Amino acid sequence: MMKKGLILILIAGVCLVFIILYSFFSKEKIDPAVVQSPFHSSFSPESTTKVTVTRIIDWYEAVGTIRPRTEASIQAQVTAQVIDVLVKSGDRVQKGQLLISLDNRQFLSRLDQVRESLKAAAAGEKQAKQAVIASGAAFSEAKLAYNRTKNYFKSQAATSQDLEKAESTYLQAQAGLKRTKEALAGASAMIRKTQQVVNEAEIALGYTKIKAPASGEVLNRLVEPGDLALPGKPLITLRTSGLLRLEAYVREGLIEKVKPGIQLRVDISTLNRIVDAVVEEIVPYADPHTRTFLVKVSLPHIPGLYPGMFGKLLIPAREHSAVTIPKESVRQVGQLELVWIKDKKGWKTRYIKTGRATDGNIEVLSGLSGDEIIGWGGATK
């Protein structure tokens, strides 16, 4: 008898523990009356609707990244040490605003040298011009003397030796004039060449002051004072337009459904927003590893949306028939999903399984056939 009593006490203890655990893990207690009898004539719903079968679109979610529509990578044109960085990430800048200062001492020295060379070339040109004037005068004098001697020779007032001497002086003066003119042309060419070097030195000096190519917002600052700036090395990333776009990868089986200019929807899960977007560009090359195409769609202005955030491009893949009901008609009891169903005897509870929720409705995968009347929002007495 004592053994039987212990067994009964043990069974009662196990049942008690089971009841306590069930009560602890359940989000909502189920009224025993619901289990014993599913009909509740006392239930009075606030809203009712007839369950219908509708056409549901299956959406393919092409994952992507939010990026600026126009983005500029600011790079150095010369090799120099960074002296000062005048902006930081998030700053708004105007076109022509100074962003970064580089060490310009070497470029200033180079510019001073070529400017001195330009002065020397100008002085050489001036001397060459004076030489041309002097040789021109000597040539004119020698020419007149030669012509006079020829006339004297014809009238036998001068000897052949005098004529030869005058002709030699004339030819020498002519050659001297030609040489001075060539020297002047060389001096002028040297000035033009030196001026080009001066222009190049001035441009190189200007590269030490890195300015914004357009108005925009600083996305990323990639350099600090003391760093070495090299040609081709990004220093600052600048968003030159306030508009953003989604760059998503679409599998090759659905790329025919995506055309430039069509409107699709974009799901920004972080902001809990679904917005309309327009396809701007499709890169006509499939990634050989993922078999996907890069699609770029423009986005409207969305507060709180920043480059680098995650987004999904929704592409209609196919349609199918499905039973849908309002989201608020579904009751959650622990892990169970319940709805109130009306029949000839009253209201009763039915277990269902739901799927994806869209536009305030939710798809019912099992439990409803599509011709029932459901209710919600009321109270059970």
BELDAZI-V613831 format. One record per residue. N is the residue number from 1. PSI is psi in radians with two decimals (* if undefined). OMEGA is omega as a letter, one per 30 degrees, with the letter a starting at -180 (NA if undefined). D_LAST is the distance of its C-alpha to the last C-alpha in whole Angstrom. Layout:
[[N	PSI	OMEGA	D_LAST] [N	PSI	OMEGA	D_LAST]]
//
This chain:
[[1	-0.70	l	46] [2	-0.70	l	46] [3	-0.75	l	46] [4	-0.68	l	43] [5	-0.72	l	41] [6	-0.69	l	42] [7	-0.76	l	40] [8	-0.72	l	37] [9	-0.71	l	37] [10	-0.75	l	37] [11	-0.74	l	35] [12	-0.66	l	32] [13	-0.74	l	33] [14	-0.74	l	33] [15	-0.70	l	29] [16	-0.75	l	28] [17	-0.74	l	30] [18	-0.74	l	28] [19	-0.72	l	25] [20	-0.80	l	26] [21	-0.72	l	27] [22	-0.71	l	24] [23	-0.59	a	22] [24	-0.74	a	25] [25	-0.23	a	25] [26	2.33	l	22] [27	-0.51	a	21] [28	2.33	l	17] [29	2.43	l	16] [30	2.21	l	14] [31	2.21	l	12] [32	-0.50	a	14] [33	-0.52	l	12] [34	-0.68	a	12] [35	-0.71	a	16] [36	-0.64	a	16] [37	1.96	a	14] [38	-0.09	a	14] [39	2.34	a	12] [40	1.54	a	9] [41	-0.33	a	9] [42	-0.12	a	6] [43	2.26	a	7] [44	1.74	a	9] [45	2.63	l	12] [46	-0.56	a	14] [47	2.55	l	17] [48	2.75	l	18] [49	2.75	l	22] [50	2.30	l	24] [51	2.32	a	25] [52	2.80	l	29] [53	2.18	a	32] [54	2.97	l	34] [55	2.20	a	37] [56	2.37	l	37] [57	2.25	l	40] [58	2.10	a	41] [59	2.30	l	42] [60	2.26	a	45] [61	1.82	l	45] [62	1.97	a	49] [63	2.58	a	49] [64	-3.00	a	51] [65	2.45	l	52] [66	2.25	l	52] [67	2.73	l	56] [68	2.55	l	58] [69	-0.69	l	59] [70	2.21	a	63] [71	2.35	a	64] [72	2.33	l	67] [73	1.92	a	69] [74	2.15	a	71] [75	2.76	l	74] [76	2.58	l	78] [77	-0.25	a	81] [78	2.84	l	83] [79	2.07	a	83] [80	2.82	l	83] [81	2.47	l	81] [82	2.16	l	78] [83	-0.75	a	79] [84	2.47	l	76] [85	2.05	a	72] [86	-0.01	a	71] [87	2.88	l	68] [88	2.98	a	65] [89	2.35	l	61] [90	-0.21	a	59] [91	2.49	l	62] [92	2.34	a	63] [93	2.70	l	67] [94	2.75	l	69] [95	2.28	a	71] [96	-0.05	a	75] [97	2.43	a	73] [98	2.23	a	75] [99	-0.84	a	72] [100	2.42	l	75] [101	2.29	l	78] [102	2.81	l	81] [103	2.08	a	84] [104	0.17	a	87] [105	-0.76	l	90] [106	-0.67	a	91] [107	-0.58	l	90] [108	-0.74	l	92] [109	-0.75	l	95] [110	-0.71	l	95] [111	-0.71	l	95] [112	-0.71	a	98] [113	-0.83	a	100] [114	-0.51	l	100] [115	-0.68	l	100] [116	-0.69	l	104] [117	-0.63	l	105] [118	-0.68	l	104] [119	-0.75	l	106] [120	-0.71	l	109] [121	-0.67	l	109] [122	-0.70	l	109] [123	-0.70	l	112] [124	-0.69	l	113] [125	-0.70	l	113] [126	-0.77	l	115] [127	-0.69	l	118] [128	-0.64	l	118] [129	-0.76	l	118] [130	-0.68	l	121] [131	-0.65	l	122] [132	-0.70	l	122] [133	-0.79	a	123] [134	-0.82	l	126] [135	-0.56	l	127] [136	-0.71	l	127] [137	-0.73	l	129] [138	-0.66	l	132] [139	-0.74	l	131] [140	-0.76	l	132] [141	-0.76	l	135] [142	-0.62	l	136] [143	-0.75	l	136] [144	-0.77	l	138] [145	-0.69	l	140] [146	-0.77	l	140] [147	-0.69	l	141] [148	-0.79	a	144] [149	-0.65	l	145] [150	-0.72	l	145] [151	-0.74	l	147] [152	-0.68	a	150] [153	-0.67	l	150] [154	-0.63	l	151] [155	0.16	l	153] [156	0.53	l	155] [157	-0.11	l	154] [158	2.63	a	152] [159	2.92	l	152] [160	-0.52	l	150] [161	-0.70	l	149] [162	-0.66	l	148] [163	-0.78	l	146] [164	-0.70	l	144] [165	-0.73	l	143] [166	-0.67	l	142] [167	-0.69	l	140] [168	-0.73	l	139] [169	-0.67	l	137] [170	-0.81	a	136] [171	-0.66	l	134] [172	-0.73	l	133] [173	-0.66	l	131] [174	-0.77	l	130] [175	-0.67	l	128] [176	-0.70	l	127] [177	-0.71	l	125] [178	-0.74	l	123] [179	-0.74	a	122] [180	-0.61	l	121] [181	-0.71	l	119] [182	-0.68	l	118] [183	-0.67	l	117] [184	-0.72	l	115] [185	-0.70	l	113] [186	-0.68	l	112] [187	-0.70	l	111] [188	-0.71	l	109] [189	-0.66	l	107] [190	-0.66	l	107] [191	-0.78	l	105] [192	-0.73	l	103] [193	-0.77	a	102] [194	-0.62	l	102] [195	-0.66	l	100] [196	-0.71	l	97] [197	-0.68	l	97] [198	-0.76	l	96] [199	-0.75	l	93] [200	-0.71	l	92] [201	-0.65	l	92] [202	-0.68	l	90] [203	-0.78	l	88] [204	-0.67	l	87] [205	-0.67	l	87] [206	-0.50	l	84] [207	-0.30	l	82] [208	-0.16	l	82] [209	1.73	a	80] [210	2.10	a	77] [211	2.82	a	75] [212	2.22	l	72] [213	-0.34	l	73] [214	2.84	l	70] [215	2.53	a	67] [216	-2.72	a	64] [217	2.39	l	62] [218	2.07	l	63] [219	-0.71	a	61] [220	2.34	l	63] [221	2.04	a	66] [222	0.12	a	68] [223	2.68	l	71] [224	2.77	l	72] [225	2.37	a	75] [226	-0.35	l	78] [227	2.79	l	76] [228	2.09	l	79] [229	2.27	a	78] [230	2.58	l	79] [231	2.27	a	80] [232	-0.15	l	77] [233	2.09	l	74] [234	2.36	l	71] [235	-0.72	a	71] [236	2.44	l	68] [237	2.20	a	65] [238	2.24	l	65] [239	1.97	a	62] [240	-0.01	l	64] [241	2.52	a	61] [242	-0.21	a	58] [243	2.62	l	56] [244	2.90	l	55] [245	2.82	l	54] [246	2.25	l	53] [247	1.88	a	55] [248	2.76	a	53] [249	2.09	a	54] [250	2.32	a	54] [251	2.69	a	54] [252	-0.44	l	57] [253	-0.29	a	55] [254	0.01	a	53] [255	-0.41	l	56] [256	-0.35	l	57] [257	-0.13	a	53] [258	2.11	a	54] [259	2.54	l	57] [260	2.31	l	59] [261	-0.30	a	57] [262	2.78	a	54] [263	2.24	l	50] [264	3.04	l	48] [265	2.58	l	45] [266	2.28	l	45] [267	2.00	l	42] [268	1.58	a	43] [269	-0.64	a	40] [270	-0.68	a	42] [271	0.00	a	41] [272	0.81	a	38] [273	2.47	l	40] [274	2.07	a	41] [275	2.78	l	44] [276	2.49	a	46] [277	2.73	a	50] [278	2.31	l	53] [279	2.10	a	55] [280	-0.75	a	58] [281	2.50	l	60] [282	2.06	l	60] [283	2.03	a	63] [284	0.94	l	65] [285	2.18	a	65] [286	2.37	l	63] [287	2.11	a	63] [288	-0.31	a	64] [289	-0.74	a	62] [290	-0.20	a	59] [291	0.79	l	59] [292	2.74	l	58] [293	2.51	l	59] [294	2.14	a	58] [295	2.32	a	57] [296	2.17	a	57] [297	2.43	a	54] [298	2.51	a	54] [299	2.60	l	51] [300	3.00	l	50] [301	2.15	a	50] [302	2.01	l	47] [303	2.36	l	47] [304	0.00	l	47] [305	2.26	a	48] [306	2.69	l	51] [307	2.49	a	54] [308	-0.23	a	53] [309	2.89	a	50] [310	2.47	l	48] [311	2.84	a	47] [312	2.26	l	46] [313	2.13	a	47] [314	2.07	a	45] [315	2.22	l	47] [316	2.07	a	46] [317	-0.87	l	47] [318	3.00	l	45] [319	2.63	l	42] [320	2.76	l	40] [321	2.45	a	37] [322	2.67	l	33] [323	2.21	l	30] [324	2.54	l	28] [325	2.82	l	25] [326	2.51	a	24] [327	-0.68	a	24] [328	-0.16	l	20] [329	-0.18	a	18] [330	2.25	l	19] [331	2.35	l	17] [332	2.06	l	19] [333	1.72	a	18] [334	-2.14	l	21] [335	0.08	a	24] [336	2.60	l	22] [337	2.15	a	21] [338	2.65	l	18] [339	2.70	l	17] [340	2.22	l	14] [341	2.35	l	17] [342	2.30	l	17] [343	-2.89	a	19] [344	-0.48	a	19] [345	-0.19	a	17] [346	-2.58	a	14] [347	2.45	l	12] [348	2.81	l	14] [349	2.41	l	15] [350	2.44	l	18] [351	2.36	l	21] [352	2.96	l	23] [353	2.20	a	26] [354	2.85	l	27] [355	-2.26	a	31] [356	2.49	l	32] [357	2.32	l	31] [358	2.30	l	33] [359	0.78	l	32] [360	-0.17	l	29] [361	2.90	l	28] [362	2.45	a	28] [363	2.37	l	30] [364	2.04	a	28] [365	-0.57	l	30] [366	2.68	l	28] [367	-0.38	l	25] [368	2.54	a	25] [369	-0.37	l	28] [370	0.02	l	28] [371	0.27	a	27] [372	2.87	l	23] [373	2.20	a	20] [374	2.75	l	18] [375	2.81	l	15] [376	2.87	l	14] [377	-0.12	a	13] [378	-2.92	a	10] [379	2.63	l	6] [380	2.16	a	4] [381	*	NA	0]]
//
